C-alpha cells in the first residue's frame, strides 16, 4: 500500500489538471492513481481503487465486437474500454450512469501509462431527452407563432417558413421557398444590400433593420427584419435564421405622433416647432447661397370677437377656411405654418421685397372675401407684417421682427401690411411698457374723458358732444387713444375700458344738466369697440347705466366702426337692434375706410353715418374725386334715412363744401379741440345766453 501511495503522489500534478474524473492505469492494467473527483463520482476512496483493474468502474456486459475492433486498431489498453466509447459507469453501491471514456497514452518518467477519463453523461442525456421532448412542442409553437420565422441558406434563399411569414407577405409557401426576401421588397428599398449579405460582409452574427415589403395586391407592409447567422462546428457560415415582425401599425402610430408633434391638429399646417426647425435650416442655406428669406406674419383681425360671439366651433371653421385659402397662394417651396391662435406664418426662400409685397396683397385679398359660417357670410381682414432675413438673424429673431411689423399694422388701423424697420422695434418696446402699466391704470383712476362738440351745420348750434378717452400717464403725461387702445384690445381690457367710458360719459351729462339746465337737449356720443358690441352683456349694461343716471336713451348715441359691424353682421344687427329698442341712437363710424359693404348697410338699424376725417381732408383743395366720394356717401345715407356727420372739419372751405354737399352735422377743430368737462361747459356757456328756463339763443361766432 505504501508503494501505491507513492504512485498516487507521483501522478498528483497530472490528475489535478483534468476537469473530468481521471484514473491512471499502468501497463499491467491496474489503476496506480485516482483523482479526487473520480473518487467522489464513483464513491470510493483512492485506497480502495489503487492496484485494482479499471473494469471495477465499468458496468454492463462487454461487447465482443467492440473489443475485437479496438484490438485491431490498437486502441484497447483495457479489455472493455476504448477512446470515445460510451458505456455505463458503476459506483461502489452498484448504481450505474451513462459515461464517455477517453484514453490517452503517455510516458511518465520511464513508465508507460494510460490516462482514463470517464465523463458522467447523466446531465447531458437529461438535456437531450428534454430537447427531444420539446422539439415537437417547439415546432408546433413556431407554426402557430404570430411573428414570421424562417430559415435561409447561405445565399439567403428561404428553405423553411412558418405560416406567419406567408400571412405577412401575402404569399404561399411555394411562392417563398427558394427565393430571397429581397425579391419582395418595396421599390423604395431596391438596390439596398440584403441583410444576409451585410452579415457576411461585416462578419457579424446578427443584423436588424426595417423594410417595406409589397404584397401581391400592391399593399405595402412595414416589417422589422432580424437575421441571425448560424455557423457550423467549424465556425463557417451555414444558414440564416430570419425573423419578420409586422410593425405597420406601430409605424402608423409613430407617423401620427410625428404629425402631432410637428403639425397643427386643426389645420394640418406646420406648427411653431416645425416652423422654427425649417426656418433655421433655411437661414443656414441662405447664408451659404447669399439669398434673402422673407417671412410674412399674418394675424386675423378681430378673431377673438368672432370666436367669443359665435363659439369655438365657428372660430375653428373660420381658421380652416383661411388656412385653405393661404395654401392656394403659397409656392411649393414656401412653408405655411400656424403660429398659434389666429396667427399664420409664410416663409419664402429667395424672395425680394416686390415678391413679398405681391404675396401679401394676394393674402389680404383672399381674407377680404366673405367666409361662410353656418350658411352666413362673415367678413374679416388680416394684418400682415413682413421681415427680411439678415446674415445675423436666427429663426426666433426673424419671426420676432415680422411679429413686430404685424403689430405696427394693428396699431395703425389693421387690415394692411408693413415691412419691419428698427423704429418699429422701439415702438414695440414702448408698447410692452404701455401694456404692463395699462392693467392697473383703471384701478388707479388714471383715465380721463375729453369732449368734442358736434354741430348742426344748418343752424350752427351744438347738438351734443363726443366723449373721447385719454390716459393721464404718471410719467408720459396725457396719452391719446392711439397710444394705449391697441394694447387694451390685445389684452381684453377694452371691454372694461369701454364700460368705464359709457358710465362716466352719462354721469358727466347728468352733472352738466345739474349745473346748467340748457344742456338737457344735448346728446352724448360714445364709441363702442367691436368686443363691446359682440359682448352678450353690452346691451344690459347700457340699459342699467341709462336707468341709474336717468338719461333719456335718445340722448345716447353709440358709434360703432364699420369693421366691427362687418366682422359678424348677424351678431352686430342683433345687438344693435336691441339697443335701438331701448331708444338709443346708433351710428356707423369711420364709414368708407373699412369694408363699405353696401349690401348690408340697409339691414343695420343705424341713425347716423359718420364720414371719416380722411375724406374731409380731401375737400380742402377742390379736387373732384374726394368731393364725389363724400357726395355719394351722403346720398346713400339720406336714401336710407340716416343723418350724416362729418368729422375732422378744420377749415372754412371744408365746412362750406360739406354744407353744399348736404352734410347734416359736423365736428372738428374748427369749433373746438377735445375739451375737459369744465372746458366743455364753459365753451357752451360762452356761446349761449342762458336763462333759468334753458337755452334762448346761440351766438353765431365760432
C-alpha positions in Angstrom: 0.0 0.0 0.0 2.9 2.3 0.6 4.0 1.7 -3.0 0.5 2.7 -4.1 0.6 5.9 -2.1 3.9 6.8 -3.7 2.4 6.3 -7.1 -0.6 8.4 -6.2 1.6 11.2 -5.2 3.7 10.8 -8.3 0.8 11.5 -10.6 -0.9 14.2 -8.4 0.1 17.1 -10.7 -1.1 15.2 -13.7 -4.5 14.4 -12.2 -5.3 17.9 -10.9 -5.3 19.3 -14.4 -8.4 17.4 -15.7 -12.0 18.7 -15.3 -13.4 15.1 -15.5 -12.9 12.1 -13.3 -9.4 10.5 -14.2 -7.6 7.4 -13.3 -4.0 6.3 -14.3 -3.6 2.7 -15.5 -0.1 1.1 -15.8 1.0 -1.5 -18.4 -0.3 -4.3 -16.3 -3.9 -2.9 -16.4 -4.1 -1.8 -12.8 -5.0 1.7 -11.5 -2.0 3.3 -10.0 -3.5 6.8 -9.4 -7.0 8.2 -8.9 -8.1 11.8 -9.0 -10.2 13.2 -6.1 -13.1 13.9 -8.5 -13.0 10.3 -9.7 -13.1 9.0 -6.1 -16.1 11.3 -5.4 -18.0 10.3 -8.6 -17.6 6.6 -8.0 -18.0 6.9 -4.2 -14.6 5.1 -3.4 -11.7 6.2 -1.5 -8.4 6.3 -3.5 -7.0 3.5 -1.4 -9.9 1.2 -2.4 -9.2 1.6 -6.1 -5.4 1.7 -6.2 -3.9 -1.6 -7.6 -7.2 -2.7 -8.9 -8.4 -3.0 -12.6 -10.5 -0.1 -14.0 -13.2 -2.6 -15.0 -14.3 -2.2 -11.4 -15.7 1.1 -12.5 -17.5 -0.2 -15.6 -21.0 -1.6 -15.6 -22.9 -3.7 -18.1 -21.6 -6.7 -20.2 -18.6 -6.4 -22.6 -19.3 -6.1 -26.3 -17.2 -8.7 -28.2 -17.3 -6.7 -31.4 -16.1 -3.5 -29.7 -13.2 -5.4 -28.1 -12.2 -7.0 -31.4 -12.3 -3.7 -33.3 -10.3 -2.0 -30.6 -7.7 -4.7 -30.5 -7.2 -4.5 -34.3 -6.8 -0.7 -34.1 -4.5 -1.0 -31.1 -6.8 1.3 -29.2 -7.5 -1.0 -26.3 -5.4 -0.9 -23.2 -8.2 -2.2 -21.1 -10.3 -5.2 -22.2 -13.6 -3.3 -22.1 -12.6 0.3 -22.9 -11.7 2.3 -26.0 -11.3 6.0 -26.5 -14.6 7.8 -27.3 -16.7 4.8 -26.3 -19.9 5.4 -24.4 -20.7 2.9 -21.7 -22.1 2.6 -18.2 -20.2 3.8 -15.2 -20.7 1.9 -12.0 -20.4 3.3 -8.5 -19.4 1.5 -5.3 -23.0 0.9 -4.4 -23.7 -0.8 -7.8 -25.7 2.1 -9.3 -24.8 2.9 -12.9 -24.8 6.1 -15.0 -24.1 6.9 -18.7 -20.5 7.8 -19.3 -18.0 8.5 -22.0 -14.4 7.1 -21.9 -11.4 9.0 -23.2 -8.0 7.2 -23.3 -4.6 8.9 -23.6 -1.2 7.1 -23.7 1.7 8.9 -22.2 5.1 8.3 -20.6 5.8 9.4 -17.0 9.4 9.2 -16.4 10.3 5.8 -17.9 6.9 4.3 -17.2 4.2 3.9 -19.9 0.8 4.6 -18.6 -2.7 5.3 -19.8 -4.9 8.2 -18.6 -8.5 7.0 -18.5 -11.1 9.9 -18.3 -14.6 8.8 -17.5 -17.1 11.7 -18.0 -20.5 11.5 -16.4 -23.1 12.0 -19.2 -26.2 12.0 -16.9 -26.9 15.7 -17.2 -26.2 15.7 -21.0 -28.6 12.8 -21.5 -31.3 14.5 -19.5 -30.9 17.7 -21.6 -31.1 15.6 -24.8 -34.2 13.9 -23.5 -35.8 17.2 -22.7 -34.8 18.5 -26.1 -36.3 15.5 -27.9 -39.5 16.1 -25.9 -39.5 19.8 -26.6 -38.8 19.7 -30.3 -42.3 18.7 -31.3 -43.8 21.4 -29.0 -41.2 23.9 -30.3 -42.1 23.1 -33.9 -45.8 23.4 -33.1 -45.1 26.7 -31.4 -43.2 28.0 -34.4 -46.0 27.0 -36.7 -48.5 29.0 -34.6 -46.2 31.8 -33.6 -47.6 35.2 -34.7 -44.2 36.5 -35.7 -42.8 35.3 -39.0 -39.9 32.9 -38.7 -37.9 31.3 -41.5 -34.6 29.6 -42.3 -32.5 30.7 -45.3 -29.4 29.0 -46.8 -26.0 30.7 -47.1 -27.2 32.5 -50.2 -30.2 34.0 -48.4 -32.8 31.7 -50.1 -35.6 30.6 -47.9 -35.7 26.9 -47.1 -38.4 26.9 -44.4 -41.0 29.4 -43.3 -43.8 29.4 -40.8 -47.4 30.4 -41.6 -46.9 33.9 -40.1 -44.4 34.7 -42.9 -46.9 33.7 -45.5 -49.6 35.8 -43.9 -47.3 38.8 -43.5 -46.1 38.7 -47.2 -49.4 37.5 -48.6 -47.7 34.6 -50.4 -47.9 30.8 -50.2 -45.1 28.6 -49.0 -44.4 27.6 -52.6 -44.0 31.2 -53.6 -41.4 31.8 -50.9 -39.3 28.7 -50.7 -36.2 29.1 -52.8 -36.5 32.9 -53.1 -34.7 35.7 -51.3 -36.8 38.0 -49.3 -35.2 40.9 -51.2 -37.3 39.9 -54.2 -40.4 41.1 -52.4 -39.1 44.5 -51.2 -40.9 47.7 -51.9 -39.3 49.7 -54.8 -38.1 52.2 -52.2 -35.6 49.6 -51.0 -34.4 48.3 -54.3 -30.7 48.4 -54.7 -30.0 48.0 -50.9 -27.7 45.2 -49.8 -29.7 42.4 -48.3 -29.2 41.8 -44.6 -27.7 38.3 -45.0 -25.0 39.7 -47.3 -24.4 42.6 -44.8 -23.9 40.0 -42.1 -21.4 38.1 -44.2 -19.5 41.2 -45.4 -19.3 42.8 -41.9 -18.7 39.4 -40.2 -21.4 39.9 -37.6 -23.8 37.2 -36.4 -27.0 39.2 -36.3 -28.5 42.2 -38.1 -31.8 44.1 -37.7 -33.4 46.7 -39.9 -36.8 48.0 -41.0 -38.2 47.4 -44.5 -41.3 47.7 -46.5 -42.5 44.7 -48.5 -45.1 44.6 -51.2 -47.9 42.1 -51.1 -49.3 40.7 -54.4 -52.3 43.1 -54.1 -49.9 46.1 -54.0 -50.4 46.8 -50.3 -47.2 47.8 -48.5 -46.4 46.3 -45.1 -43.7 47.6 -42.8 -41.5 44.8 -41.3 -38.8 44.7 -38.7 -36.4 42.1 -40.1 -33.9 40.3 -37.9 -31.3 38.0 -39.5 -29.0 35.7 -37.3 -26.1 34.0 -38.9 -25.8 30.3 -38.0 -22.4 28.7 -38.1 -21.3 25.0 -38.3 -18.9 23.3 -36.0 -16.0 24.8 -38.0 -17.5 28.3 -37.4 -18.2 28.7 -41.1 -21.5 30.4 -42.2 -24.0 27.7 -42.8 -27.5 29.2 -42.8 -29.6 32.2 -41.5 -32.4 32.4 -39.0 -34.8 35.1 -40.2 -37.5 36.7 -38.1 -40.1 39.1 -39.6 -42.4 41.2 -37.4 -45.2 43.3 -38.8 -44.7 46.9 -37.5 -47.2 48.6 -39.9 -49.5 49.6 -37.0 -46.5 50.9 -35.0 -45.1 52.9 -37.9 -48.6 54.3 -38.5 -48.8 55.3 -34.8 -45.3 56.8 -35.0 -46.3 58.8 -38.1 -49.4 60.1 -36.3 -47.2 61.1 -33.3 -44.8 62.8 -35.7 -47.7 64.6 -37.3 -49.0 65.7 -33.9 -45.5 66.8 -32.8 -44.9 68.9 -35.9 -48.3 69.9 -37.3 -51.3 71.9 -36.1 -54.1 69.4 -35.3 -56.8 71.8 -36.6 -55.4 72.9 -40.0 -52.7 70.3 -40.6 -50.2 73.0 -41.2 -46.7 73.1 -39.8 -46.8 74.1 -36.1 -44.4 76.5 -34.4 -41.9 73.7 -33.6 -41.6 72.6 -37.2 -41.6 76.2 -38.4 -38.6 77.1 -36.2 -36.7 74.0 -37.3 -37.2 74.5 -41.0 -36.7 78.3 -40.8 -33.4 77.6 -39.0 -32.3 75.3 -41.9 -33.5 77.9 -44.5 -31.4 80.6 -42.8 -28.3 78.4 -42.8 -28.9 77.7 -46.5 -29.5 81.4 -47.3 -26.2 82.3 -45.6 -24.3 79.8 -47.8 -26.0 80.9 -51.0 -26.3 84.7 -50.2 -30.0 84.7 -50.6 -32.8 86.5 -48.7 -35.7 84.9 -46.9 -39.0 86.7 -46.5 -41.3 86.0 -43.5 -44.9 87.1 -43.6 -46.6 87.1 -40.2 -50.4 87.1 -40.7 -52.9 87.9 -38.0 -56.7 87.5 -38.5 -58.2 90.8 -37.3 -60.9 90.7 -34.6 -60.8 86.9 -34.5 -61.4 86.7 -30.7 -64.6 88.7 -31.1 -65.9 86.3 -33.7 -64.8 83.3 -31.6 -66.5 84.7 -28.5 -69.7 85.6 -30.3 -70.0 82.6 -32.5 -68.3 79.9 -30.4 -65.1 77.9 -30.8 -66.6 75.7 -33.5 -67.3 78.6 -35.7 -63.9 80.1 -34.9 -62.2 76.8 -35.9 -64.2 76.7 -39.1 -63.1 80.3 -39.9 -59.4 79.4 -39.3 -59.7 76.3 -41.5 -61.2 78.3 -44.4 -58.4 80.9 -44.1 -55.7 78.1 -44.0 -57.2 76.6 -47.1 -57.0 80.0 -48.9 -53.4 80.5 -47.8 -52.4 77.1 -49.1 -53.6 78.1 -52.5 -51.5 81.2 -52.5 -48.1 79.7 -51.5 -45.5 78.2 -53.7 -44.4 74.6 -53.3 -41.1 75.8 -51.8 -42.8 78.0 -49.3 -43.6 76.9 -45.7 -47.0 77.8 -44.4 -47.4 77.4 -40.6 -50.0 78.1 -38.0 -48.1 80.1 -35.4 -50.8 79.9 -32.8 -54.4 81.1 -32.3 -55.3 83.3 -35.2 -51.7 83.8 -36.4 -50.2 82.2 -39.5 -46.6 82.5 -40.9 -45.4 82.1 -44.5 -41.7 81.5 -45.0 -40.5 82.3 -48.6 -37.0 81.3 -49.6 -35.2 83.6 -52.0 -37.9 86.3 -52.2 -37.3 90.0 -52.7 -39.4 93.0 -51.4 -41.5 93.2 -54.5 -42.4 89.5 -54.4 -43.3 89.7 -50.7 -45.5 92.7 -51.2 -47.3 91.0 -54.1 -47.9 87.9 -51.9 -49.2 90.0 -49.0 -51.6 91.7 -51.4 -52.9 88.3 -52.5 -53.3 87.2 -48.9 -55.2 90.4 -47.9 -57.5 90.0 -50.9 -58.2 86.3 -50.1 -59.0 87.2 -46.5 -61.3 90.1 -47.6 -63.7 87.7 -49.4 -66.5 86.7 -47.1 -66.2 83.5 -45.1 -69.2 81.2 -44.8 -70.1 80.1 -41.2 -73.4 78.3 -40.6 -74.6 79.4 -44.1 -74.0 83.0 -43.2 -71.3 85.4 -44.6 -68.7 86.6 -42.2 -66.3 89.4 -43.2 -62.7 89.6 -41.9 -59.4 91.1 -42.6 -55.8 90.4 -41.9 -52.8 92.4 -40.6 -49.5 91.4 -42.2 -46.0 92.0 -41.0 -43.1 91.3 -43.3 -39.4 90.8 -42.3 -36.5 90.0 -44.5 -33.5 88.0 -43.2 -30.1 89.3 -42.5 -26.9 87.3 -42.0 -27.1 87.6 -38.2 -30.8 86.5 -37.9 -31.9 83.4 -36.1 -35.3 81.8 -36.6 -36.6 83.5 -33.4 -35.2 86.9 -34.3 -36.7 86.9 -37.8 -40.1 85.7 -36.5 -40.0 88.4 -33.8 -39.3 91.1 -36.4 -42.2 90.0 -38.6 -44.4 89.9 -35.5 -43.4 93.5 -34.5 -44.2 94.7 -38.1 -47.7 93.0 -37.8 -48.4 94.7 -34.5 -47.4 98.0 -36.1 -50.1 97.4 -38.7 -52.6 96.8 -35.9 -51.7 100.0 -34.1 -52.3 101.9 -37.3 -55.8 100.6 -38.0 -55.4 96.9 -39.1 -56.1 95.4 -42.5 -52.8 96.4 -44.0 -49.2 95.4 -44.5 -45.9 96.8 -43.0 -42.3 95.9 -43.5 -40.1 95.8 -40.4 -37.7 98.6 -39.6 -35.8 99.5 -36.5 -38.2 102.2 -35.4 -40.9 99.5 -35.1 -38.8 97.7 -32.6 -38.6 100.8 -30.5 -42.4 101.2 -30.7 -42.8 97.6 -29.8 -40.7 98.1 -26.7 -42.8 101.1 -25.8 -46.0 99.1 -26.4 -44.8 96.4 -24.0 -44.2 99.0 -21.3 -47.6 100.5 -22.0 -49.3 97.2 -21.8 -47.6 96.4 -18.5 -48.8 99.7 -16.9 -52.2 99.6 -18.5 -53.6 96.8 -16.3 -53.6 99.0 -13.1 -54.5 102.3 -14.8 -58.2 101.8 -14.4 -57.9 101.0 -10.7 -55.6 103.9 -10.2 -58.2 106.2 -11.8 -55.7 107.4 -14.5 -58.2 107.7 -17.4 -59.9 110.9 -18.3 -62.7 112.0 -20.7 -62.5 114.8 -23.2 -65.4 116.1 -25.1 -65.6 117.5 -28.6 -68.7 119.4 -29.7 -70.9 118.1 -32.5 -72.5 120.9 -34.5 -75.7 121.2 -36.6 -74.3 122.5 -39.9 -77.7 124.0 -40.9 -78.2 126.1 -37.7 -74.7 126.3 -36.5 -75.8 125.2 -33.0 -74.2 122.5 -30.9 -76.3 119.3 -30.6 -74.0 117.2 -28.5 -70.6 116.0 -27.6 -68.5 113.0 -28.5 -66.8 111.5 -25.4 -63.1 110.7 -26.1 -60.9 108.8 -23.7 -57.4 109.9 -22.6 -54.8 108.3 -20.3 -53.1 110.5 -17.8 -49.9 108.5 -17.6 -47.8 109.3 -14.4 -44.6 109.6 -16.4 -45.6 110.3 -20.0 -48.4 112.7 -19.5 -51.7 112.8 -21.3 -51.8 110.0 -23.9 -54.2 109.8 -26.9 -56.1 106.6 -27.6 -53.7 105.5 -30.3 -51.1 105.1 -27.6 -53.0 102.5 -25.5 -56.2 101.3 -27.1 -54.4 98.7 -29.3 -52.8 97.3 -26.1 -56.2 97.4 -24.4 -57.8 95.4 -27.2 -55.0 92.9 -27.3 -55.2 92.3 -23.5 -59.0 92.2 -23.5 -59.2 95.2 -21.2 -61.1 97.1 -23.9 -64.5 95.9 -22.7 -63.9 97.2 -19.2 -62.5 100.4 -20.6 -65.5 100.9 -22.9 -67.9 100.4 -20.0 -65.9 103.0 -18.0 -66.3 105.5 -20.8 -70.0 104.8 -21.2 -70.7 105.1 -17.5 -68.6 108.3 -16.9 -69.9 110.0 -20.1 -73.6 109.5 -18.9 -72.8 110.7 -15.4 -71.0 113.7 -16.9 -74.0 114.6 -19.0 -76.2 114.4 -15.9 -73.7 116.6 -13.9 -73.8 119.2 -16.7 -77.6 119.3 -16.5 -77.5 120.0 -12.8 -75.1 122.9 -13.4 -76.9 124.2 -16.5 -80.4 123.1 -17.4 -79.7 124.1 -21.0 -77.6 121.0 -21.5 -80.7 118.8 -21.3 -81.3 119.0 -25.0 -77.7 117.8 -25.9 -76.7 114.3 -26.8 -73.6 112.3 -25.8 -71.8 110.1 -28.4 -69.8 107.2 -27.1 -67.6 104.9 -29.2 -68.2 101.2 -28.8 -65.4 98.7 -29.6 -66.0 95.5 -31.6 -65.6 93.4 -28.4 -68.1 95.5 -26.6 -70.6 95.2 -29.4 -70.3 91.4 -29.5 -70.3 91.1 -25.7 -73.6 89.4 -24.8 -74.0 91.7 -21.8 -73.3 95.0 -23.6 -77.0 95.9 -24.0 -78.0 95.0 -20.5 -75.1 97.1 -19.1 -76.2 100.1 -21.3 -79.7 99.8 -20.1 -78.5 99.7 -16.5 -76.4 102.8 -16.9 -79.3 104.7 -18.5 -81.5 103.8 -15.6 -79.0 104.7 -12.9 -78.2 108.1 -14.5 -81.8 108.9 -15.6 -80.6 110.0 -19.1 -83.1 109.7 -21.8 -82.0 106.8 -24.1 -82.5 109.0 -27.2 -79.7 111.3 -26.0 -77.2 108.5 -26.0 -75.5 107.9 -29.4 -73.4 104.7 -29.7 -70.9 104.9 -32.5 -69.7 101.6 -34.0 -67.0 101.2 -36.6 -67.8 99.7 -39.9 -65.2 97.0 -39.3 -66.9 95.9 -36.1 -70.2 95.6 -37.7 -69.0 93.6 -40.7 -66.9 91.2 -38.6 -70.1 89.3 -37.7 -73.0 91.0 -39.3 -75.7 88.9 -37.6 -74.5 89.4 -34.1 -74.0 93.1 -34.8 -77.5 93.5 -36.1 -79.0 91.6 -33.2 -77.2 93.8 -30.6 -77.8 97.0 -32.5 -81.5 96.2 -32.8 -81.7 95.5 -29.0 -80.0 98.9 -28.4 -82.4 100.7 -30.8 -85.3 99.1 -29.0 -84.1 100.8 -25.8 -84.3 104.1 -27.7 -80.6 104.5 -28.1 -79.4 106.1 -31.3 -76.8 104.3 -33.4 -74.1 105.5 -35.8 -71.7 103.9 -38.2 -68.3 105.4 -37.5 -65.4 105.8 -40.0 -67.6 104.9 -42.9 -65.7 104.3 -46.2 -62.3 103.2 -44.7 -63.4 99.6 -43.9 -65.4 97.1 -45.9 -68.0 99.5 -47.2 -70.4 96.6 -47.8 -73.4 98.4 -49.2 -75.4 95.3 -49.5 -75.6 95.1 -45.7 -75.9 98.8 -44.9 -79.7 98.8 -45.3 -80.1 96.0 -42.7 -78.4 98.0 -39.9 -80.7 99.8 -37.5 -78.4 102.9 -37.7 -79.5 106.5 -37.4 -76.3 108.3 -38.5 -73.3 107.7 -40.8 -70.0 109.4 -39.9 -67.7 110.3 -42.7 -64.0 109.6 -41.9 -61.6 112.5 -41.5 -59.5 111.3 -44.4 -62.4 112.2 -46.8 -62.9 115.6 -45.1 -59.3 116.4 -45.6 -59.6 115.9 -49.3 -62.3 118.7 -49.6 -59.8 121.5 -49.0 -58.2 121.6 -52.4 -61.3 121.4 -54.5 -60.4 118.1 -56.0 -63.3 116.3 -57.7 -62.6 112.8 -56.5 -62.9 113.3 -52.8 -65.9 115.5 -53.4 -67.6 112.8 -55.5 -67.0 110.2 -52.8 -68.4 112.4 -50.0 -71.4 113.3 -52.1 -72.1 109.6 -52.9 -71.9 108.6 -49.2 -74.3 111.4 -48.3 -76.8 110.5 -50.9 -76.6 106.8 -49.8 -77.1 107.7 -46.1 -80.0 110.1 -46.8 -81.7 107.5 -49.1 -81.6 105.1 -46.1 -83.0 107.7 -43.7 -79.7 108.4 -42.0 -78.1 111.7 -40.9 -74.5 112.4 -42.0 -71.8 113.6 -39.6 -68.5 114.7 -41.0 -65.6 114.6 -38.6 -62.2 116.3 -38.7 -63.5 119.7 -40.0 -60.7 122.2 -39.5 -61.1 124.9 -42.2 -63.9 127.1 -43.6 -63.5 125.6 -47.1 -64.1 122.2 -45.7 -67.2 123.4 -43.9 -68.5 125.2 -46.9 -68.0 122.1 -49.1 -69.8 119.9 -46.6 -72.7 122.2 -46.2 -73.0 122.4 -50.0 -73.0 118.7 -50.3 -75.6 118.2 -47.7 -73.9 117.1 -44.5 -76.2 117.3 -41.5 -73.7 117.6 -38.7 -70.0 118.0 -38.2 -67.2 118.2 -35.6 -63.6 119.2 -35.6 -61.0 121.7 -34.5 -62.8 124.4 -36.5 -65.1 124.7 -33.4 -63.1 123.2 -30.6 -60.4 120.6 -29.7 -61.4 117.9 -27.3 -62.2 119.7 -24.0 -62.2 118.8 -20.3 -65.6 118.6 -18.7 -65.2 122.1 -17.2 -63.9 123.5 -20.5 -66.8 121.9 -22.4 -69.4 123.5 -20.2 -67.6 126.9 -20.3 -67.5 126.6 -24.1 -71.3 126.1 -24.2 -72.0 129.0 -21.8 -69.8 131.3 -23.8 -72.0 130.7 -26.8 -75.3 130.6 -25.1 -77.3 133.2 -23.4 -78.6 131.1 -20.6 -81.8 131.7 -18.6 -83.4 129.8 -15.9 -85.7 128.0 -18.5 -82.8 126.9 -20.7 -81.2 127.9 -24.0 -82.6 131.0 -25.7 -80.2 131.9 -28.4 -76.9 130.7 -29.9 -74.1 133.1 -30.7 -73.1 132.7 -34.3 -69.4 133.1 -33.7 -67.1 130.1 -33.6 
